[in-house]
Amino acid sequence: MSRKAFAASDTEWAHHGGEFVRLGDVRLSPATHALNYGTGVFEGIRAYWNESRGTLQVLKLREHYERFEKSCRILQIELPHTIDELCEITLEILRRNAPREDTYIRPLAYKSIESVGVNLRGGSELSIFTVPMGNYVELTGLRCAISSWRRTADNAIPARMKATGSYINTALAVDAAHRAGYDDAIFLTQQGFVSEASAANIFLFRKGGLITPPATADILEGITRDAVMELAEKELGMPTDKRDVGRTELYAADEVFLTGTGFQIAPVTEIDDRKIGTGEMGPVAGRLQELYFAAARGEHPDYTDWTVPVEVVEKARR
Ligand SMILES: Cc1ncc(COP(=O)(O)O)c(C=O)c1O
């Protein structure tokens, strides 16, 4: 059980209610709609510390805010800022906090009305805060189990929208997996096809090709998933087949790995007590991991447009 938790600090700068504030100065009412009904949407963005340049490299910043905007649209939340403004606010939070370590950025937009009653009317609020974040899971081999909790269907609670309330589904599955001694849970759809892991997309390497469940398999359409497909195609000459995946195809795969902002690229070496491939990280996941980290830290010359650098001056401005 290798999942870690990363705490937010009250003294760090955040953006809330249109202003830069210390996180500890933000106070919410228990009547807040999102707290009662799970009516919020969020993103998770990583900024990688590049020691030799003294910069944080913010990975796929715009892509995350584009998905954020789509999640907001599904939940009828009107954002007070354009995507460009959200990117700039995020960079300013990082400049102010000036962390010299890998950092996670959490934008959150939520229904803020303080009254009882379930609907999607009423105002919303936007907060953005950061937490330090190293590896969320081990990157050498996870033991996973197929969850008895099914992924929420698109016409129930859409996984395509990164909604706070959806993560009850995740929490139930992760809790059951951890209690049974596994590192993570793999969801099936209501129809019984492979969907995704708790907070990561899933890839198989089988019969010489990469496969991942399609956008209709009740997945969050991961930004890392897209990044990995791009790397696999351009660097390994290996296009990814997006198609329905049966449960036992996982057992029969030569390699399985998970992708996500938090998970990064995490090989799965065991599923339901069955060894995957050799039971060690495979060469495809290994090579993709190397390429991904080089690009994410802004060190791969062909993928400099994946990251935005933030120069980190020492914390004198705080
Ligand atoms: C449910 C779920 N699926 C997939 C992912 C991967 O998405 P991304 O690569 O955009 O981080 C995440 C989040 O990180 C997630 O929470």
The ligand as a MOL file (V3000), in Angstrom:
LIG
                    3D

  0  0  0     0  0            999 V3000
M  V30 BEGIN CTAB
M  V30 COUNTS 16 16 0 0 0
M  V30 BEGIN ATOM
M  V30 1 C -10.2130 9.1340 -12.3270 0
M  V30 2 C -8.9850 9.5980 -13.0180 0
M  V30 3 N -8.6540 9.0390 -14.1900 0
M  V30 4 C -7.5580 9.4350 -14.8630 0
M  V30 5 C -6.7160 10.4120 -14.3570 0
M  V30 6 C -5.5270 10.8290 -15.1520 0
M  V30 7 O -5.7450 12.0910 -15.7120 0
M  V30 8 P -4.5460 13.0740 -16.0060 0
M  V30 9 O -3.5640 12.3060 -16.7930 0
M  V30 10 O -5.1550 14.1800 -16.7690 0
M  V30 11 O -4.0010 13.5030 -14.6930 0
M  V30 12 C -7.0470 11.0250 -13.1290 0
M  V30 13 C -6.3080 12.1150 -12.5390 0
M  V30 14 O -5.2510 12.3540 -12.3770 0
M  V30 15 C -8.1930 10.5900 -12.4410 0
M  V30 16 O -8.5260 11.1410 -11.2680 0
M  V30 END ATOM
M  V30 BEGIN BOND
M  V30 1 1 1 2
M  V30 2 1 2 3
M  V30 3 2 2 15
M  V30 4 2 3 4
M  V30 5 1 4 5
M  V30 6 1 5 6
M  V30 7 2 5 12
M  V30 8 1 6 7
M  V30 9 1 7 8
M  V30 10 2 8 9
M  V30 11 1 8 10
M  V30 12 1 8 11
M  V30 13 1 12 13
M  V30 14 1 12 15
M  V30 15 2 13 14
M  V30 16 1 15 16
M  V30 END BOND
M  V30 END CTAB
M  END
